[in-house]
Amino acid sequence: MTDAAALVHLDDLDEPRFSAEVEPIRELMAAMAQDCPLDAEALHAKAIAETGLTDFGPDDYRGRLDVYLAALREVDGMHGPGIVNFHTQLLQWLKNRLLLNDLLARHPEIHDIELAPPVVIAGLPRTGTTHLHNLLAAAPTFRTLPYWESVEPFPLPVEAGIEPDPRRTRMNAAVEFMNATMPHFRLMHEMTTDHVHEEIQLLANDFSSMLFETLAHVPRWRDYYVAHDQSPSYRHLAVQLKALQFLRGGRRWLLKSPQHLEQLPVLDAVFPGVIVVCTHRDPVPVALSMIAMIAYSARMHRSPVPVAEIAASWVDRLQLMLAALVRDRGVIPPERSIDVRFDDFMADESGVAERVYNLAGEPLPDAARAAMAEYLAGHQRGRLGQIATSAEMFGLDEDDLRARFSGYCQRFLA
């Protein structure tokens, strides 16, 4: 457990401060901003130039991209480094589409790969999802997605087979910059080059992902996303998973994202036989922790940061997500799903892992047990410290939060 001395108080959420080490890099990025337009045609042209490819696949994604670009243009206080950050990410997602379609054209047999029913962890941040994800990924049983592969899943043709993989080298630099710019982020969600990451990053390649909401306060995009069926983008995710198996092997996927909480019917339809593990914890501290993470990371693209506005919006969003879970939880039958309370998981981590293995019908050999035990030995809870949060620091009322989340609590925590 973390003691009071290890608590970190974020006193610059509204007006971010950066270290002397980071400021010269930010100044350089600001100077680059004029050459990094958040413009669809410019981004497409640059993606083609950098890959030598032209086939982006079905063009339905263009409407979604346009909505997101319009939403980004509505962000007040977007600074130069933020423009460069978003330009870089949007460009990479377009390049990923080009590279995937080139791979599929050269190897159409990828479509014939049959995906085993994945094991999917669905829960809000701070409910144990990341810890469970990493625990299960420590053994070789499941195919998982390291951070570097989630961002650049398909190699550039000119880089194929090069070792060390240039994608890992680029991710090392990106992680180093992220840690310097947001030194406290790892207390909320530790990220390393080889850290097991969420497939929400792959969904971004189809420009339909809840990731977009966490990267910026974009009400226009949020409303558009919520109003649309996500089945097509989950089918695109399935194709990407097949392609990744083709490239780097793997037998059965282990997936994880908060997004899945409100997409259980879609998961069930796109991935027949899917196994779902829902994690649960008191949603009030969970909401405060998630809001802290989103408000803190907003410094990557804007200043000042409207913390209270972001907080109020995310309370609404989390209430909507949890209501969808209450409504749809029964879609995945008991023989293919379990609910795990955070306290129960912390009390018996290995036991919960064994329950997941049993649910998935996977053998649990001694080597897998040993690998997970080794992971647990090096990842004690709170070892990096903890961020102090309160409803007041975000302009929220705890009693109101409890009332807003009462339906979820009665269903899963009573």
VOSEBA-683075 format. One line per field, with one value per residue (C-alpha): x, y, z negated; residue number from 1; residue in one letter. Coordinates in nm, 4 decimals, padded with zeros to 6 digits. Example, Ala and Ser with C-alpha at 12.3 -4.5 7.8 and 13.67 -1.06 7.14 Angstrom:
BEGIN
px (01.2300|01.3670)
py (-00.4500|-00.1060)
pz (-00.7800|-00.7140)
i (1|2)
aa (A|S)
This chain:
BEGIN
px (00.0000|00.1057|00.1619|00.0731|00.4315|00.4110|00.1015|00.1604|-00.0526|-00.1022|-00.0983|-00.0614|-00.3561|-00.5096|-00.1824|00.0694|00.4356|00.7189|01.0760|01.3712|01.4707|01.1435|01.0945|01.3500|01.1834|00.8417|00.9770|01.1104|00.7739|00.5967|00.8162|00.7193|00.3446|00.3018|00.4169|00.1814|-00.1708|-00.4708|-00.6126|-00.7440|-00.6015|-00.2592|-00.2501|-00.3481|-00.0854|00.1848|00.0871|00.1141|00.4499|00.5960|00.4825|00.4747|00.1276|-00.2124|-00.4830|-00.6475|-00.9208|-01.2955|-01.3402|-01.6141|-01.3459|-01.3121|-01.6357|-01.5224|-01.1853|-01.3564|-01.5698|-01.2645|-01.0654|-01.3568|-01.3736|-01.0011|-01.0394|-01.2898|-01.0370|-00.9519|-00.5892|-00.4412|-00.0693|00.2004|00.3285|-00.0302|-00.0829|00.2330|00.1236|-00.2165|-00.0739|00.1737|-00.0914|-00.3397|-00.0674|00.0341|-00.3243|-00.3494|-00.0143|-00.1360|-00.4349|-00.2099|00.0281|-00.2533|-00.4164|-00.0820|-00.0207|-00.3672|-00.3165|00.0095|-00.1228|-00.4980|-00.4735|-00.4780|-00.8545|-00.8764|-00.7184|-00.9717|-00.9496|-00.9909|-01.2488|-01.0501|-01.0421|-01.1511|-01.1039|-01.3658|-01.3553|-01.2859|-00.9294|-00.8236|-01.0522|-00.7651|-00.7837|-00.4224|-00.2883|-00.4954|-00.4002|-00.0301|-00.0606|-00.2244|00.0140|00.3168|00.2597|00.2964|-00.0612|-00.2166|-00.1189|-00.0938|-00.0082|00.3053|00.2850|00.5214|00.3189|-00.0105|00.1128|00.2893|00.1321|00.2527|00.6134|00.7092|00.8170|01.1668|01.2004|01.0659|01.3062|01.5435|01.6755|01.6491|01.3023|01.2901|00.9379|01.0703|01.3450|01.0911|00.8717|01.1669|01.2096|00.8361|00.8131|01.1164|00.9537|00.6203|00.7864|00.9745|00.6640|00.4272|00.6510|00.3549|00.1594|00.3222|00.1716|-00.1684|-00.0875|00.2639|00.3768|00.6918|00.7898|00.7085|00.4243|00.1096|-00.1278|-00.4920|-00.6331|-00.8205|-00.5129|-00.5932|-00.9515|-00.8093|-00.6834|-01.0478|-01.1026|-01.3680|-01.2339|-01.3028|-00.9318|-01.0147|-01.2185|-00.9282|-00.6774|-00.8755|-01.1997|-01.4027|-01.7788|-01.8556|-01.6661|-01.8087|-02.1661|-02.0932|-01.9219|-02.1989|-02.4640|-02.3035|-02.2886|-01.9310|-01.9687|-01.7865|-01.4851|-01.4727|-01.4760|-01.1824|-01.0155|-01.0633|-00.8894|-00.5980|-00.5689|-00.5507|-00.2801|-00.0788|-00.1020|00.0210|00.3173|00.4245|00.2312|-00.0002|-00.2821|-00.5451|-00.5794|-00.6012|-00.7686|-00.8501|-01.0166|-01.2728|-01.4393|-01.5719|-01.7970|-02.0552|-01.9882|-02.0700|-02.3314|-02.0820|-01.8055|-02.0376|-02.1398|-01.7961|-01.6045|-01.8288|-01.7602|-01.5783|-01.4810|-01.5403|-01.4002|-01.5719|-01.3862|-01.5637|-01.4724|-01.6368|-01.6935|-01.6430|-01.2666|-01.2348|-01.3977|-01.1785|-00.8651|-00.9634|-01.0450|-00.7071|-00.5336|-00.7240|-00.6862|-00.3159|-00.2475|-00.4340|-00.1131|00.0197|-00.1992|-00.3522|-00.3049|-00.4835|-00.6706|-01.0436|-01.0318|-01.3853|-01.5356|-01.3454|-01.4450|-01.8163|-01.8125|-01.6447|-01.8878|-02.1646|-01.9655|-01.8892|-02.2515|-02.3508|-02.0919|-02.1891|-02.5582|-02.4836|-02.3025|-02.5974|-02.8279|-02.6151|-02.4249|-02.6556|-02.5637|-02.2552|-02.3817|-02.2329|-02.0490|-01.8430|-01.8095|-01.7282|-01.7456|-01.4413|-01.4501|-01.1299|-01.0952|-01.1429|-00.8766|-00.6287|-00.6920|-00.6233|-00.4554|-00.3401|-00.6817|-00.8517|-00.6029|-00.6847|-01.0568|-00.9957|-00.7978|-01.0750|-01.3400|-01.1417|-01.0839|-00.7068|-00.4645|-00.2516|00.0886|00.3546|00.5542|00.2584|00.2024|00.5706|00.5676|00.2677|00.4184|00.7346|00.5279|00.3454|00.6725|00.7951|00.4728|00.3448|00.0523|00.1490|00.5194|00.5474|00.3414|-00.0115|-00.1895|-00.4037|-00.7566|-01.0770|-01.4120|-01.3443|-01.0288|-01.2418|-01.5402|-01.7497|-01.9703|-01.9144|-02.2778|-02.3886|-02.1395|-02.2710|-02.6245|-02.5219|-02.3552|-02.6067|-02.7621|-02.4245|-02.3351|-02.6627|-02.6079|-02.2438|-02.1236|-02.4182)
py (00.0000|00.3617|00.5783|00.9469|01.0513|00.8881|01.0867|01.3298|01.6443|01.7839|02.1600|02.2598|02.0928|02.4228|02.5955|02.3232|02.3690|02.1941|02.1260|02.3185|01.9985|01.9843|02.3507|02.3595|02.0555|02.2191|02.5367|02.3317|02.1585|02.4949|02.6077|02.2926|02.3463|02.5517|02.2500|02.0107|02.1114|01.9332|01.9036|01.5846|01.6344|01.7364|01.4360|01.1943|01.3376|01.3069|00.9488|00.8555|01.0286|00.8568|00.5053|00.5087|00.3523|00.4836|00.2365|00.3475|00.0847|00.1551|00.5307|00.5351|00.6388|00.9784|01.1077|01.0073|01.1708|01.4921|01.4968|01.4483|01.7183|01.9589|01.8709|01.9356|02.2760|02.3613|02.2999|02.6311|02.6973|02.4344|02.5107|02.4372|02.1160|01.9951|02.0553|01.8573|01.5759|01.5404|01.5737|01.2969|01.0641|01.1239|01.0708|00.7419|00.6139|00.6904|00.5223|00.2188|00.1931|00.2085|-00.0519|-00.2885|-00.2742|-00.3296|-00.6327|-00.7723|-00.7224|-00.9175|-01.1841|-01.2288|-01.5536|-01.3366|-01.3141|-01.6926|-01.6959|-01.8026|-01.6080|-01.8095|-01.6517|-01.3773|-01.3186|-00.9586|-00.7572|-00.4828|-00.2325|00.1298|00.2408|00.1804|-00.1225|-00.3674|-00.4017|-00.3110|-00.5243|-00.8243|-00.7668|-00.7641|-01.0577|-01.2792|-01.1535|-01.2556|-01.6169|-01.7208|-01.8493|-01.5461|-01.3185|-00.9608|-00.6241|-00.4427|-00.0641|-00.0238|-00.2693|-00.1029|00.2300|00.0902|-00.2522|-00.2975|-00.2318|-00.0010|-00.2140|-00.0626|-00.1536|-00.5087|-00.7501|-00.4848|-00.5539|-00.3878|-00.3031|00.0714|00.0822|-00.0056|00.2542|00.5240|00.4167|00.4353|00.8005|00.8703|00.7142|00.9101|01.2351|01.1416|01.0659|01.3957|01.5960|01.4129|01.2799|01.1776|00.9944|00.6614|00.6752|00.6625|00.4349|00.3049|00.2981|00.1427|00.0398|-00.3254|-00.2642|-00.4599|-00.2097|-00.1798|-00.2596|00.0707|00.1960|-00.0385|00.0840|00.4328|00.3103|00.3021|00.6465|00.5185|00.4792|00.6040|00.6842|01.0095|01.1279|01.0703|01.2555|01.5811|01.7301|01.6870|01.6948|01.6979|01.3694|01.2112|01.2725|01.1393|00.8276|00.7436|00.7807|00.5279|00.1493|00.0369|-00.3046|-00.2069|-00.0807|-00.3910|-00.5982|-00.3884|-00.4645|-00.8365|-00.8051|-00.6271|-00.8997|-01.1596|-00.9582|-00.9290|-01.3031|-01.3530|-01.1221|-01.2191|-01.5300|-01.5954|-01.8384|-01.6574|-01.2880|-01.1265|-00.7869|-00.5052|-00.1653|00.0435|00.1022|-00.2529|-00.1828|-00.0257|-00.2550|-00.6016|-00.6773|-00.5733|-00.7857|-01.0848|-01.0459|-00.9807|-01.2323|-01.5418|-01.7235|-01.4250|-01.4593|-01.1426|-01.0482|-00.7406|-00.5646|-00.3535|-00.1019|00.1871|00.4211|00.7457|00.7169|00.5445|00.8437|01.0898|00.8974|00.8768|01.2484|01.3260|01.1244|01.2932|01.6444|01.5908|01.4571|01.7531|01.9549|01.7692|01.9803|02.2817|02.5518|02.6568|02.3348|02.3701|02.1102|02.1582|02.1418|01.8231|01.6706|01.7432|01.6028|01.2803|01.2247|01.2310|01.0009|00.7466|00.7456|00.6641|00.3851|00.2222|00.2445|00.0609|-00.2094|-00.2515|-00.2769|-00.5164|-00.7254|-01.0227|-01.0400|-01.2440|-01.5579|-01.6865|-01.9712|-01.7091|-01.4282|-01.3383|-01.0275|-00.9507|-00.7019|-00.5091|-00.6019|-00.9703|-00.9469|-00.7761|-01.0410|-01.3324|-01.2249|-01.5732|-01.7164|-01.4680|-01.5508|-01.9188|-01.8403|-01.6651|-01.9624|-02.1997|-01.9805|-01.9698|-02.3461|-02.2967|-02.5306|-02.3626|-02.5350|-02.4764|-02.2556|-02.0181|-02.0087|-01.9317|-01.6500|-01.4866|-01.5281|-01.3559|-01.0668|-01.0269|-01.0267|-00.7255|-00.5283|-00.4596|-00.2227|00.1406|00.0875|00.4023|00.6242|00.7549|01.0682|01.2486|01.3181|01.4630|01.5666|01.9262|01.9622|01.9017|02.1121|01.8024|01.6908|01.3406|01.2915|01.3802|01.1333|00.8552|00.9312|00.9319|00.5907|00.4293|00.2021|00.0518|00.0071|-00.1677|-00.4059|-00.4978|-00.3849|-00.4324)
pz (00.0000|00.0534|-00.2525|-00.2773|-00.2067|00.1354|00.2372|00.5226|00.5342|00.8838|00.8349|01.2000|01.3693|01.4830|01.5740|01.6639|01.5822|01.7628|01.6654|01.8049|01.9822|02.1745|02.2666|02.5539|02.7099|02.6810|02.8416|03.1318|03.1705|03.1664|03.4550|03.6465|03.6030|03.9212|04.1212|03.9407|04.0460|03.9000|04.2487|04.4048|04.7534|04.6250|04.3934|04.6704|04.9042|04.6409|04.5575|04.9262|04.9579|04.6510|04.7443|05.1237|05.0999|05.2078|05.1000|04.7736|04.8028|04.7785|04.7509|04.4854|04.2345|04.4030|04.2548|03.9074|03.9621|04.0714|03.7561|03.5361|03.7139|03.6727|03.3029|03.2613|03.4228|03.1492|02.8694|02.7060|02.6228|02.8571|02.8545|03.1110|02.9510|02.9331|03.3036|03.3790|03.1466|03.3116|03.6627|03.5852|03.4442|03.7253|03.9809|03.8191|03.8218|04.1931|04.2592|04.0656|04.2996|04.6040|04.4657|04.3667|04.7080|04.8780|04.6558|04.7312|05.1039|05.0909|04.8553|04.9037|04.7067|04.3932|04.4331|04.3990|04.0547|03.7925|03.4702|03.1527|02.9204|02.7450|02.3717|02.3140|01.9942|01.9680|01.6856|01.6042|01.5298|01.1682|01.1346|01.1797|01.5573|01.6302|01.3474|01.4557|01.8190|01.7367|01.4983|01.7607|02.0285|01.8221|01.9270|02.2927|02.3173|02.4844|02.7704|02.6486|02.7968|02.6773|02.6842|02.9796|03.1888|03.1007|03.2389|03.5481|03.6031|03.9594|04.0651|04.3464|04.6463|04.6368|04.2679|04.2775|04.1108|03.9769|03.6269|03.3886|03.5123|03.5942|03.4547|03.1086|03.1422|03.2255|02.9355|02.6950|02.7912|02.7635|02.4175|02.3016|02.4170|02.2573|01.9239|01.9328|02.0244|01.7863|01.5073|01.2905|01.5585|01.4806|01.1309|01.2994|01.5937|01.6423|02.0051|02.1477|02.5000|02.4341|02.1910|02.2814|02.4376|02.5362|02.8768|02.8518|03.0351|03.3254|03.3338|03.3920|03.7293|03.8382|03.6855|03.4500|03.1004|02.7508|02.7456|02.9241|02.6240|02.3867|02.6049|02.6076|02.4807|02.7998|02.7316|03.1047|03.1518|02.8356|02.9469|03.2955|03.1614|02.9145|03.1851|03.4218|03.4278|03.3673|03.5316|03.8548|03.6638|03.4462|03.7653|03.8847|03.5532|03.6179|03.9548|03.7883|03.5250|03.8028|03.9773|03.6571|03.6013|03.9564|03.8951|03.5448|03.4503|03.1607|03.0953|02.8884|02.8125|02.4694|02.5101|02.2702|02.2838|02.0915|02.4278|02.4291|02.1280|02.3579|02.6554|02.5184|02.7877|03.0566|02.9033|02.8897|03.2534|03.4009|03.1883|03.1494|02.8243|02.6714|02.3044|02.1011|01.7612|01.6135|01.3324|01.0719|00.8031|00.6211|00.9186|00.7247|00.6608|00.9987|01.1723|00.9840|01.0763|01.4428|01.4532|01.2978|01.5683|01.8512|01.7104|01.6468|01.9971|02.1525|02.1041|02.4059|02.6343|02.4569|02.1977|01.9869|01.9143|01.8281|01.5526|01.4183|01.7680|01.8488|01.5149|01.5571|01.9084|01.7989|01.5144|01.7757|02.0014|01.7300|01.6190|01.9779|02.0036|01.6769|01.7617|02.0870|01.8916|01.6553|01.9560|02.1622|01.9092|01.9654|02.3344|02.2458|02.0676|01.7383|01.9095|02.0970|01.8441|01.4861|01.2716|01.0560|00.7717|00.7165|00.3494|00.4293|00.6984|00.4652|00.1991|00.4349|00.7580|00.8570|00.7784|01.0102|01.2850|01.2415|01.2660|01.5989|01.7287|01.6251|01.7850|02.1089|02.1034|02.1039|01.9234|01.6568|01.6585|01.3953|01.6322|01.6708|01.2946|01.2399|01.4962|01.3316|00.9853|01.1063|01.2415|00.9100|00.7177|00.9124|00.9340|00.5859|00.5682|00.5180|00.5746|00.7878|00.5579|00.5914|00.7114|00.4536|00.5770|00.4371|00.5763|00.4723|00.6828|00.9931|00.8886|00.8207|00.5329|00.3976|00.2940|00.6456|00.7892|00.5673|00.6763|01.0430|01.0161|00.7815|01.0455|01.1306|00.7622|00.6850|00.9755|00.9232|00.5802|00.3443)
i (1|2|3|4|5|6|7|8|9|10|11|12|13|14|15|16|17|18|19|20|21|22|23|24|25|26|27|28|29|30|31|32|33|34|35|36|37|38|39|40|41|42|43|44|45|46|47|48|49|50|51|52|53|54|55|56|57|58|59|60|61|62|63|64|65|66|67|68|69|70|71|72|73|74|75|76|77|78|79|80|81|82|83|84|85|86|87|88|89|90|91|92|93|94|95|96|97|98|99|100|101|102|103|104|105|106|107|108|109|110|111|112|113|114|115|116|117|118|119|120|121|122|123|124|125|126|127|128|129|130|131|132|133|134|135|136|137|138|139|140|141|142|143|144|145|146|147|148|149|150|151|152|153|154|155|156|157|158|159|160|161|162|163|164|165|166|167|168|169|170|171|172|173|174|175|176|177|178|179|180|181|182|183|184|185|186|187|188|189|190|191|192|193|194|195|196|197|198|199|200|201|202|203|204|205|206|207|208|209|210|211|212|213|214|215|216|217|218|219|220|221|222|223|224|225|226|227|228|229|230|231|232|233|234|235|236|237|238|239|240|241|242|243|244|245|246|247|248|249|250|251|252|253|254|255|256|257|258|259|260|261|262|263|264|265|266|267|268|269|270|271|272|273|274|275|276|277|278|279|280|281|282|283|284|285|286|287|288|289|290|291|292|293|294|295|296|297|298|299|300|301|302|303|304|305|306|307|308|309|310|311|312|313|314|315|316|317|318|319|320|321|322|323|324|325|326|327|328|329|330|331|332|333|334|335|336|337|338|339|340|341|342|343|344|345|346|347|348|349|350|351|352|353|354|355|356|357|358|359|360|361|362|363|364|365|366|367|368|369|370|371|372|373|374|375|376|377|378|379|380|381|382|383|384|385|386|387|388|389|390|391|392|393|394|395|396|397|398|399|400|401|402|403|404|405|406|407|408|409|410|411|412|413|414)
aa (M|T|D|A|A|A|L|V|H|L|D|D|L|D|E|P|R|F|S|A|E|V|E|P|I|R|E|L|M|A|A|M|A|Q|D|C|P|L|D|A|E|A|L|H|A|K|A|I|A|E|T|G|L|T|D|F|G|P|D|D|Y|R|G|R|L|D|V|Y|L|A|A|L|R|E|V|D|G|M|H|G|P|G|I|V|N|F|H|T|Q|L|L|Q|W|L|K|N|R|L|L|L|N|D|L|L|A|R|H|P|E|I|H|D|I|E|L|A|P|P|V|V|I|A|G|L|P|R|T|G|T|T|H|L|H|N|L|L|A|A|A|P|T|F|R|T|L|P|Y|W|E|S|V|E|P|F|P|L|P|V|E|A|G|I|E|P|D|P|R|R|T|R|M|N|A|A|V|E|F|M|N|A|T|M|P|H|F|R|L|M|H|E|M|T|T|D|H|V|H|E|E|I|Q|L|L|A|N|D|F|S|S|M|L|F|E|T|L|A|H|V|P|R|W|R|D|Y|Y|V|A|H|D|Q|S|P|S|Y|R|H|L|A|V|Q|L|K|A|L|Q|F|L|R|G|G|R|R|W|L|L|K|S|P|Q|H|L|E|Q|L|P|V|L|D|A|V|F|P|G|V|I|V|V|C|T|H|R|D|P|V|P|V|A|L|S|M|I|A|M|I|A|Y|S|A|R|M|H|R|S|P|V|P|V|A|E|I|A|A|S|W|V|D|R|L|Q|L|M|L|A|A|L|V|R|D|R|G|V|I|P|P|E|R|S|I|D|V|R|F|D|D|F|M|A|D|E|S|G|V|A|E|R|V|Y|N|L|A|G|E|P|L|P|D|A|A|R|A|A|M|A|E|Y|L|A|G|H|Q|R|G|R|L|G|Q|I|A|T|S|A|E|M|F|G|L|D|E|D|D|L|R|A|R|F|S|G|Y|C|Q|R|F|L|A)
